[in-house]
Amino acid sequence: MRSTSLQSAGALAALALSMTTASFASTWSLVQTARDNGQRLESIAAPAPAAGAPAAGALTLDPGKRYQEIVGFGGALTESSAWVLAQLPAEKRAEILRRYYDPQEGIGYTLARTHINSCDFSLNMWALDDVPGDYDLHNFTLAPMRKWVLPLIHDTQKIAGPDRFKLLASPWSPPAWMKTNFRMDDGGTLRREYAAPWANYFVKFIQAMEQEEKIPIWALTVQNEPEAHQTWESCLYTPEQERDFVKNHLGPALAQAGYSGIKLIGWDHNRDRTEARADAMLGDPEAAKYLWGIGIHWYVSEDFASSARVHAKFPDKPILFTEGCVESGALIGRWDNGERYARNIIGDLSNWVTGYIDWNIVLDQRGGPNHVGNFCEAPVIVDVNTKEVRYMTSFYYIAHFSKFVPPGAHRIGTSGGPAQLQTIAFANPDGSLVTVVVNPTDAAVGFSLAAAGESLACSIPAHGIQTYVRSGR
């Protein structure tokens, strides 16, 4: 199956060239991926536009209705991803990074997420200050990141370009000596007497990344999954505890160090509890003044409208999707995994979410390494024994959004279209309009697409995804 084969390094560059050429010949261009015809992010001829009134029930774009601004798309640069990539020859490793982050050859990634201290997708547990009782953090060091994680971040930053690359950092756990259970794993909470040094730990991390590594931090989350008691690195906060840590410690520490411009994100957990956490944190003015917004994950719930309900209460606080993946290991050849990504991206972005950060960019053939056996899938799977690189269906489905919807785009209004299709549309900063259409059914579906006085007679294959681009004028 072509979705799991390594394509040539110039495939996306050729796509970019064909899209550019098409824009001179026609107002519209079309890219398609489908299960049954072998097409993977392939540029094909768009239907010719016809003047006049669109057909009844047409999918109609309304650029006059503008909603949230998109901050970008990206993935996580974990220690596991870094280790897997390091098992490849240099040219294959570089090709994967380019296909994600290169402005011309890549699929439009600009965002990245990494971990402060270790996480489940690390080779083992480690902290940046492992000296018990080091209240003033004299022993803080980035040394545990220097073998695997930092080289990956540096190379990704270089490929994306420093002006495009935006790094979000999240802790899974404070050092064991700061916690009530004296462990980084197995839940536990932050000991009250270490709230101030833990806040300063964030500051130390930002300073070290900037001064020693020349890597600026774009955003922070307070705690990865603060309601998850995991067998791996985890730390529990009630809504009130997270609120008070931000209000009394983390927010003031960042402000005092001159880092108020770094986007501080609360929650960083599942949709099903987003409203309760937002009410506690964003509903408190003293905490809210330090918070840029809320982060969500996709596990447990597909209640996409929860983001719209949070937005209705707190319209000045963005919502960012900060993690999602297919669990239970690398499931080669599962087409519905790609469709799950499209359903979630459309569902979230249709409800005010401002961007999408996938979990690990690369994993091995098991869906690891993972030091507690919590294997998952990634859009790129590498067999570290044979060196085979597989681009999963999720890679192509994500690309239908990320490659064509850049930072600064706005979601726009749509109406109509067949009920069995999933659709969303955007206006880009260059004036172009982008429409993504997903058909998760077993039969092809015909539909009309209407915008700016033009109408296209379209058809989408079974289990296919299409991106239509109308160039700006």
N, C-alpha and C positions, 0 to 999 in steps of 0.2 A: 504494500500500500504506500502510495507516494507521501502520505501524511507523516510517515515514520521514517522517511529516507532523508539523507543529508543532501541538500540541494547546493548548487554551485554558489561560490561566494558572491558572484555578481548578480544573483537572481533578483534581489530587491532593488539593486541599482538599475537593472534593466527595466523593472516595473516602474521606477521613478521616471526613467527616460520616456517610456511608452505613455505614461500619464501626461508628461509635459507635451509630447508630440500630439497626443489626442486633443489637448486643450486648444491647440491652434486650429485643428480641423473641425471641432465640434464644441458646443457649449457644455455638453454632458460627457462624462466618462463613467465607466463601470468596472468594478473589480469584484470577482466572485470566487467563493470557495464552496464546494459541494461534495457530499459523501461519495456519490456514485459515478461522477464523470472525471475524476482525477484532478480536477482543478483545485489549486491551492494558492489563494491570493493572486489570481490570474486576471490580468487586464483583458477584457473582452469588449466587443463593440456594444455601445449603448444604443437603445432604441432611439430612432429619430424623433425629435420633438414635433408636436403638431400644435398649431394655433387653435384657438377657440376654447369653448367651454369644456372642462374636463368631464369624463364619464361620471355618472352617478356613483357615489361611494368611493371616489378616488381618494388616495392618500394625498392630502393637500398640506403643503408647507405654508407656514405663516411667519415670515421673518420679522414681522412687526411685533410679535409677541416674543420677548426675550426674557430668559430666566437666568439661572446661575452661570457664572463664568467658570470655565474648566481650568484647573491648575495643572493637570497632566496625568500621565499614565506611567507606571513603572513596576519594578519588582524588588525582591529582597536580596541583598548581598550578604548572605550568611557565611559562617565558617564552613558549613557543609558544602555550599555551592563553590566556595573558593577552593576547597580541597579537591572536589570532583574536577573542576576546570584545570587544576594543576596536574592532573593525571594525563592530560591530553598533550599532543605535540603543540608547540607554541602557535602554529598557524591555525589549527582547529580551535584552540582556545580563543584566539583573537577574533576569528570569524563569528563565533557565537556572540561575543560581546558587541561586535559591529552590527550583527543582525538585530540586536535589541536597541542599541543606543546611538549608533552612527547617524548623524542628521540626514544623510542621503541614502545610505544602504540599509539603515535600520527601520524598525517598525514604530519609531516615534517616541520611545521611552525617554523621559527626562527625570523621573522621580526614582528614588531608591530608598530602601529601608535597611538599616542594620541594627545590631543589638549592642547595648551597653552591658558588659559582662556577657557570660555565655547564655545560650538558650538551648532548647531541645535539639535544634539543628546546629549544634557544635560537636566537636569531636569528643569533648569531655567538659566537665564543669570547671569554670575558672572565673576569677574576679580581677578587676584592675587595681584593687587594694585588698590583699588577703591577710593583712596584719591585724589581729584582733585588738580592739581598743584604740586604733589609730584615729582618734577623734578629729585631728587636724589634717588628716590625709597626707602625711609626709611621704608615705610609701606608694602613692598613686602612680601608676605607670601604664602606658599603652603597650608594654612589651608583649602581653598575651595575644594581641591583635596583629603583631608584626609579621608572623610567619605566613598566615593565610589571608586574613580578612583585609588588612590594609593594602597589600598589593592589588587585590581585586578592586577595592574602592578607587585606588589611584588610577588603575588602567581604565576603569569605567568612566571616571571623571574626564580623563584625557580624551577618550573616544567621543563622549557626549559633547565635550566643550565646557569649560568652567562656567560660562554664562548660562548654559542650559541645565546643567546637572544640579539637582536639588536633593539633599540627603536628609532623611528623617531617621532619628535614632530612638530606640525604645529599650527600656530595661525589662528583663523577665524576673529578675530578683536582685535586691541588694546583696552585698557580701553576707555570708552566713553569720558573721559576728554582729551584724546589725539587726538580726531577726529574732523573733520570740522563740522559734524552734531551733535556732542555731544551725540551720541548714539552708542552702540555696534552693533545694527542691522541697517537695511535700508541703506546699502552702506556707503557713506561718504568716506573721505580720511584721511590719516595721516596729522595732522597739521605740517607745516614745523618746527616750534620751538620745536616739540617733537620728531623729527627724532632721535636725539642722545639718549634721555632716552628710547625710544622704542627699539633701538638697545641694550642698556644696560639691558633692560628687559629680552631679550634672555639670556644674560650672567648670570643675577641673577637666571633665571630658571635653567640653566645648573648647576650652583654652588649649588643651593639648592637641586636639585635632587641628585647630587653626594655626597655632604657633609652631608645632613640631612637624605637622604633616601637610599644612597648607590646604586643608579640607574644611571648608565652612559647613556648619550645621544649619540647615534650612528650617528644621522643625524637630520637636521632641514630643513623645507621648509620656504621660506621667507613669504609666505602668501597663505592660502588656497583660490583657485579660485579668483584671483585678478581682473577678469573682470566680476564677478557676483554680481549684485546689488540685494541682497536677502532680504526677510522679516525677516530673522534671522541674526545672527552675520556675518558680512561681511565688507570688506574694499577694496576699489578700488585702483588699481595702473595701470597706463599706462605702456607699456614696458619701456619707458624712466624713469619713476618714480621708478619702481622696480630696474632697472639697477643702478640708482643713489643712491638709498637707500643702496644697496649692496656695491657699490663702495666707497661711502663716509661715511657710518655709520656702517652697520651691519658687513661687512667683516673686517674692521679695529678694531671694538670692540671685535670681536671674537679672532682675531689675538693677540691683546694687552693682552687679558685675558689668552692666552695660549691655545686657543681652535681651532687652525687652522686645527687640525686633524679631527674635526667633519665635516661630509659631509654636505655642504650647497647646497640646491636644489632650483632652480628657477622654476617659472611658477606654477606647482602644479594645473593644470587646463586642459581643454579639448584638444583633439588631433587637432581640427580644427584650433587652433590658435598657435600651438606649434612652427611652423617655424618662425613666426613673433617675438615671444617672444625670441626664441633662437638667432635669428639674432641680436636683440637689446642687449641682455645680454651677450651671449657668444661671440658675435662679437666685444665687447669692451674689450680690453686686461686688463684694470684696474678693470673691474667688473669680468671678466672671471677668473682672478687669485684667486678669493675667492670662486668660484663656482665649486662644484664637478660635477654637472650635472643638468638635467632637469627632473621634475616630470610631469606625464600625468594622466588624468582621461578619462573614456570611454563615458561619456555623450555626446550627440549631434552627434558624428561622429565615423564611423568605417574606417576612412582613415588610416589604419595601416601603409601604406608606408610613412606617414609623418615622422615617427621616423627614417626610413632609410634615408630620405632626410636630416634630421638634423644630423644624424651620418656621412653622407658623407661630410658635411661642418665642423663638429666638432668631429672628430673621437676619441679624447681623453676625451670626456665628456659623461659619461654614461647617459642613460635614464631609469628611474624607473617608473613603474606604481604604483601610490600612492593612488588611490581610484576608486572604481566602485561598484555599487550595482544595484539591480532591484528595480525600484521606484514603487510607488503606493501601498505600503503596503505588508503584508505577503500573498502571493498567493500560498496557500497550494496545492500541487499536480501538479504544472506546470512543466512538464518535460523540456520544451524548455528553462526555466531559466538556468538549468545546461548547456545546449548546448550553450547558449549565453556566459557563462564563458569560455567554451572550445574554442569557435570560437575567442574570444578576446585574450585569453592567447596565442593561436597558432599564431594569426595574429600579435600580438605585439612582441612576442619572435622571430618570424621569421624575424622581422625588427629591431633587435638590442636592444630591451628592455631587461634590465638585471635582472628584478625581478618583483614580483607581490604582492601588498598589497591590500587585499580586504577591504571593509568598515566594519561596525560593526560585531564583531564575533557572537553576540547573540542579538536578539530583542524579544519583547513580541508578543502575538498573533495578535496585530494590526499592528506590524511593528514599534513599538516605545519602550519606551516613547520618545516623541519629543515635545518640548515646543512650537512649532509653527504648529504642525500637519503635518509635512513633513514626512509621514510614508514611510518606505522602507522595503525590505526583507533582511534577513541575512541567511547564511547557516545553522544556528541553530535557531529555533523558539521555545520559551517557553511560554506555557499558564500559566500565573502567578496565575491563579485561581485553575486550576486542577493540576498544577505542571508537566504536560505532556511535554516531550522534543521531538521535531521533528527535524530530520536531513534531510534537504532539498536536492533536486537533486544537487544543486550547491556545497554542501559539498563534495559529492562523485566525481563530475567532477573536482573540484579543486584538490582533493586528488590524482587523477591519474597523476598529474604533481608533486605536492609538496612532496608527499611521496617518490618519486623515483628519483627526480632531486635535489640533495642537493646543498648547497652553494659550489662554486668551480667547478661545472660542466660547460661544454662548449656546446653550440649548435654546431651541426655538419651538414655537407652537406647531402642532400637527393635528389633523383631524381626518377621520375616515380611514379607509383601507380595510381589507378583509380581516375578519376577527381572528382567524387562525395564524396570522402573521404578527411578529413582534417588531416594532418600529420605533425609531427615534431620529431626530434631526438637529443639526447645529448650523450656526453661522460662524464662519472663520474670520480672523482679523483681516485677511486679504479680500474679503467680500464673497468668497465662495460659500456655497451651501452643501452640506453633507447629509445624506440620508442613509441610515443603516437599516436593512430589512433582513429578518431572520425567519426562515420557514422550518419549524421543527417537526413537520408532519411527513407522512409517507407518500405524499403526492405533490406534484408541481402545482403552483398557484399563480394565476394571472391576476394582475392588478394595474390600476392606473396611478401614475405619480404626477402630481401637478404642482407647479411653482412658477411664480412671476409670469402668469399668462400663458405658460406652456404646459403641455401634457404629454407624458410618455406612456405607451402601451407596453407594460413590463410583464415578465414571467420569471419566477424564481424556482429552481429545482427543489425536489424533496430533500430535506435535511441540508439546506444550503443557507449561505449568508452572502449578502450583496452590500456593497457600498457604492452609492451613486454620488457623484460630485458634479455640481453645476458651477462652472468657473465664474469668478467675479467679473463684473463689467465696469 
